[in-house]
Amino acid sequence: MRVMLEKPGTGERKALGVGWNWSFLLFISFLGLPLFLNGLTVWGALVLILWGLDWALPLITPDATATAILVPGAALAGLSVFLGYRGNGMIARRYLARGYQFASPQSAEARQAARRWGLTA
């Protein structure tokens, strides 16, 4: 299901999915690119740091234990699941903070999205 957000002054519209953000779940390991493209730069920077640690830690400390080497990768996988679940709500909050509103706030889709994202429509 998708819900439409609209900026009142310009009429600019953004369609957001409700539910899993599959691009976050599957593709944030590619340098956090989907996060940066959706304006979630802090989360993208966190992914870049974890990604860099995941690749650099075995090179920097070759005698480190396997557990220490696997921690950044496991954190990245956990972050992927978390952002896949919560990502659309984060994007929606960003747009709403910038002045966007639900295009049809009384629709069933808008009410369900607001409930799912923890917003008041």
C-alpha positions in Angstrom: 0.0 0.0 0.0 1.2 3.5 -0.8 0.2 6.9 0.7 0.6 10.3 -1.0 2.2 13.3 0.8 1.7 16.7 -0.7 3.4 20.1 0.0 0.6 22.7 0.2 2.4 25.7 -1.3 3.9 23.9 -4.4 1.6 20.9 -4.9 4.7 18.7 -5.0 3.8 15.1 -4.2 5.7 12.2 -2.8 4.4 8.6 -2.7 5.6 6.5 0.3 5.1 2.8 0.9 3.5 1.6 4.1 5.2 -1.5 5.5 8.7 -2.8 4.8 11.1 -0.7 2.9 12.7 -3.3 0.8 15.4 -1.1 -0.7 16.6 -0.4 2.8 16.5 -4.0 3.8 18.3 -5.3 0.8 20.6 -2.5 -0.4 21.9 -0.4 2.4 25.0 -2.6 2.4 25.9 -0.8 -0.8 27.5 2.1 1.1 24.2 3.2 2.5 23.2 4.7 -0.8 19.3 4.3 -0.3 19.6 6.2 3.0 21.5 9.1 1.4 19.0 9.2 -1.5 16.1 9.5 0.9 17.7 12.2 3.1 18.6 10.0 6.1 22.2 11.1 6.1 23.0 10.3 9.8 21.8 6.7 9.3 23.8 6.6 6.0 26.9 7.7 7.8 26.4 5.0 10.4 26.1 2.4 7.7 29.3 3.7 6.1 31.2 3.5 9.4 30.0 -0.1 9.9 30.8 -1.0 6.3 34.3 0.4 6.6 34.9 -1.4 9.9 33.6 -4.6 8.4 36.1 -4.4 5.6 39.1 -2.8 7.4 39.1 -4.7 10.7 40.5 -7.9 9.3 43.2 -6.0 7.5 44.1 -3.8 10.5 44.1 -6.6 13.1 44.8 -10.0 11.3 45.2 -11.7 14.7 41.8 -10.6 16.0 39.3 -13.2 17.0 36.6 -14.2 14.6 34.0 -12.8 16.9 35.6 -9.3 16.8 35.7 -9.4 13.1 32.1 -10.5 12.7 30.6 -7.8 15.0 30.4 -5.0 12.4 28.9 -7.3 9.8 26.3 -8.5 12.3 25.5 -4.9 13.3 25.1 -4.0 9.7 22.7 -6.9 9.2 20.7 -6.0 12.2 20.6 -2.4 11.1 19.3 -3.5 7.7 16.4 -5.3 9.3 15.6 -2.4 11.6 15.7 0.2 8.8 13.7 -2.1 6.6 11.0 -2.2 9.2 11.1 1.5 10.3 12.5 3.2 7.2 9.3 4.4 5.6 8.2 6.0 8.9 11.5 7.8 9.1 11.2 9.2 5.6 7.6 10.2 6.3 8.6 12.1 9.5 11.3 13.9 7.4 8.8 15.0 4.8 6.2 16.0 7.4 8.8 18.1 9.2 9.5 19.9 5.9 5.9 20.9 5.5 4.4 18.0 3.6 0.9 16.8 4.6 -1.2 13.8 3.7 -2.8 14.4 0.3 -6.1 12.9 1.6 -5.8 12.8 5.4 -9.2 11.2 5.9 -8.5 8.2 3.7 -8.1 4.7 5.1 -4.5 4.6 3.7 -3.5 7.8 5.5 -5.0 6.7 8.8 -3.3 3.3 8.6 0.0 4.9 7.6 -0.2 7.4 10.5 -1.0 4.6 12.9 1.8 2.4 11.6 4.4 5.2 11.7 3.3 6.5 15.1 1.9 9.8 13.8 -1.3 11.7 14.3 -3.1 12.3 11.0 
